[in-house]
Amino acid sequence: MKSIIITGCNGQLGRALNKQFASLPDYETVNTDVGELDITNIDNCLELARKIKPYAIINCAAHTGVDACETDRDNAYRINAIGPRNLSIAASQTGAKMIHISTDYVFDGFGDRPLMEFDRTNPQGMYGMTKLAGENFVKDFAKDYFILRTAWLYGEGKNFVKTMLRLSETNDTVRVVSDQFGTPTSADELAKAICYLLPTENYGIFHATCEGDCNWAEFAEEIFRLAGKNTKVEKITTAEFAAPAPRPAYSVLDNYMFRLTTDFTFADWHDAVEEYIKAL
């Protein structure tokens, strides 16, 4: 039996991974969240890894509050950069594979074509900067690693789909940004991709989103259509939304390395969100 340490187990991806591993008899999960493991403490990480001797460590923990990261910089660096560093050191010392989840925010979002793994990173806000620092620490300290960059994630927990459905209960019209483009990604699809890569030695950086792209307003319209809601979407600009932290205007990720080096294919985002809403 191969032990897998999962950090951030109560998040959307952590829960999706546990569903996947439940059907894979060769693996057992060691679930941790902030109450069980402080990833910002190197001694805690080493102690757990030496005790478990895991086959792999999957880091789903992150400070994902994009706006909060602008002011809560020290914590953002601790969780998004130092945490992955500590887990990577622990993985190397115990011979474990390291799987780290990163984000489209490591790019500036100024382009107009899907971004490949080989494109230059240039984060514009603290969230992206700290996540890129985490990627670099994984590359520096982990021996065998997979870094998966994803975007617009939804699953079991707080997310855009559920927010839109909640707002539709009390609003005839919802204002949604229409000048930010990306790809809605199912946590279940991302978990499948992780489990696909896990037993391989196909290490490196992978973009990992569902296929296709849209803007947030189009995503909201599809959610309402699939859920049978009559709620209308009023399209607004990023400037009108006036969030504290910068958002990438175009951060569609091209799953180039999956396409080039594997036979794994992500679901189209329309199909994945339809399946998710049916399950709700």
KAFENFEN-V494071 format. One record per backbone hydrogen bond with DSSP energy under -0.5 kcal/mol. CO is the residue of the C=O (numbers start at 1). NH is the residue of the N-H. Records with the same first field share a line. If there is no record, write none. Layout:
BEGIN
CO: NH  NH
END
This chain:
BEGIN
1: 3
2: 28
3: 55  56
4: 6  30
5: 7  58
6: 32
7: 60
8: 11  14
11: 15
12: 16
13: 17
14: 18
15: 19
16: 20
17: 21
18: 22
20: 23
21: 24
23: 25
24: 27
26: 2
28: 4
29: 31
30: 6
32: 8  9
33: 36  37
37: 39
38: 41
40: 42
41: 45
42: 46
43: 47
44: 48
45: 49
46: 50
47: 51
48: 52
49: 53
55: 97
56: 5
57: 59  99
58: 7  60
59: 101
62: 64
64: 66
65: 69
67: 70  71
68: 71  72
71: 73
72: 76
73: 77
74: 78
75: 79
76: 80
77: 81  82
78: 83
81: 85
82: 86
83: 87
84: 88
85: 89
86: 90
87: 91
88: 92
89: 93
90: 94
91: 95  96
92: 95
97: 57  99
98: 146
99: 59
100: 102  148
102: 150
103: 106
104: 107
106: 122
109: 250
115: 254
116: 119
125: 129
126: 130
127: 131
128: 132
129: 133
130: 134
131: 135
132: 136
133: 137
134: 138
135: 139
136: 140
137: 141
138: 142
143: 145
144: 98
145: 204
146: 100  148
147: 149  206
148: 102  150
149: 208
150: 104
152: 185
154: 187
155: 157
159: 163
160: 164
161: 165
162: 166
163: 167
164: 168
165: 169
166: 169
167: 170  171
172: 232
174: 176  234
176: 236
177: 217
180: 216
181: 251
182: 214
185: 154
186: 190
187: 191
188: 192
189: 193
190: 194
191: 195
192: 196
193: 197
194: 198
195: 199
197: 200
201: 203
204: 147
206: 149
211: 269
214: 182
215: 219
216: 220
217: 221
218: 222
219: 223
220: 224
221: 225
222: 226
223: 227
224: 229
225: 228
232: 174  234
233: 235
234: 176
236: 178
237: 241
238: 242
249: 181
252: 115
253: 255
254: 256
255: 259
256: 260
257: 261
258: 262
267: 211
268: 272
269: 273
270: 274
271: 275
272: 276
273: 277
274: 278
275: 279
276: 280
END
